[in-house]
Amino acid sequence: MAMKIDLSSIIEQMQTGEQDAALTALQSYNKEMNQCFTFSREEERDREHLGELVLGFLNRELQPSCLLACLETVRILSRDKNCLDPFINRSAMSTLARYAGIAVASTATPAHNKPEEGQVEGEGGEGEDVEDVSSELVKEASPPSENPDQEVIVEALKSICNILLHNETGQVVAADLQLIKGVAERLKQCHDPTWNHEVRFFDLRLTFLLTALRVDVRAQLAQELHGISLLGNQLDATLGLCWPDTLETARAGVEDVPPEDLPPLSRQQTERAMEILKILFNITFDTTRRKVDEEEAAEYRRLGAILRHCLMSHADGEERTEEFHSHTVNLLGNLPLPCLDVLLMPKVQQGSIEYMGVNMDAVNMLLEFMEKRLDRGHKLKETLLPSLNLLTESGRIHRETRKFLRSKVLPPLRDVKNRPEVGSSLRNKLVRLMTHIDTDVKDCAAEFLYVLCKESVSRFIKYTGYGNAAGLLAARGLLRGGRDSGIYSEDEDSETEEYREAKAHINPITGVVEEEQPNPMEGMTEEQKEYEAMKLVRMFDKLSRTNVIQPMQLGMDGKMRELTPEDMCKLTHNPLFQQEEPVNSDSENDA
């Protein structure tokens, strides 16, 4: 709720043009409104007027305290999406960019030293302090010659974020001013101790908003500004990594300490790392849908090695760790599939999970993360599918990964008395998902198990039951059996003694041994059987004509197709039924 404050008196003091009067008025306003995020409609015009007056002050030479107070006020006013008109024009955005230190020389207004090019777009956050640092960001080779007021920088960055979050016109102006270039210039200084956590964090938040809200900025950062390398270096520096071997990472200073024994990342490290992961996700979104050249592949493999380190690291608290791992998994899913072999590259060490001579720590972590999301059962499409898809594609392309996952998810089958979807094992949980109401969840779970079965229909049915498998098989035209083409080894599917003994008695539809059921047609004459069959056909025909059901039939291509009225007619007049008709036979004999 907005607190009651006399805006008219503040405006009067601002209109005097005196810095001391303005400073007193704005400090009072900022103190009262600092935690205000909702605003009354009746004072909108006064707030816009205040914003205009504050911007007028920002275009003058100001005392440091007055400058900071003005920017704090802009940050507070920019939270109100209905009063952004004073801030979304080119002049106002240029002024804020200068104070944030991300202005571009060719677009900046003459108020601070060398600004830098940049493109803008993003979302907002709250406000904080920012001062004049445009000249610092433009310099690439040497650190800033002056000590910038980082409170001012942060305050200006927060204001720009708020504007971008709430206003499309502000996004367009920010992109036109090339703010992304100014931010990228400062991001290059990832090892420069000048910049504190807040400057670095809001640089990243602004970059995230720009790449999330504007496709053109996303492409510019990825290509022109070499975003993969730029942000990979930023993530490397944030996590404090060293490289003891090619594509193998460790935390600097504690190279010999196993990942599980490392202290958790600090809160600030985790916050910045997650922003970087979100930006990288935005600019790599289409990577899996296009081919990458050798140079790009090298960048992605290096990034993959850093992501493996993220996956094996912990943050301050379980909830924060899961959020950190979630962003890591999302980004791993965007990497070109051949580059995912970096997850298996680290040498097997004491305490590592080894399978076929390969270090499976990362794959096992992914599997545990996926099962945790599955058990939670909340918003499965958003929370489960990224990790499940990643495991599916990793298993499809890497033999060792697939065999390890199969040993965990589909161990040799021993339980032939309970249905595949009944139980608490990971296989049972995934089979239950194969009949989930959400098609994407259902298809993804089925695809994962199908890949673990090497895309063998018979093996897939063995572990899931034909009824659960029918959806995927129908979609692939495999209801008649067979196997999809795939690059899989010819290792045999080992059968347990329990399965071999029960195999002949297993119902393929349910996947379990069932008690013998009485034959419903036992004791019927042939005429009675024919009558019941025709009765059933006519019932289907009636339901179909009234659009209650849509009968389907299996085509020669192995896919289901609609059963038309003509098909129903053929069934009704099937000669196989008619040739044994007792009435006709009797009449012919009589004749």
Summary of the structure (lengths in Angstrom):
residues: 591
radius of gyration: 33.0
end to end distance: 98.6
largest distance: 123.0
contacts: 1931
relative contact order: 0.05
helix: 59%
strand: 5%
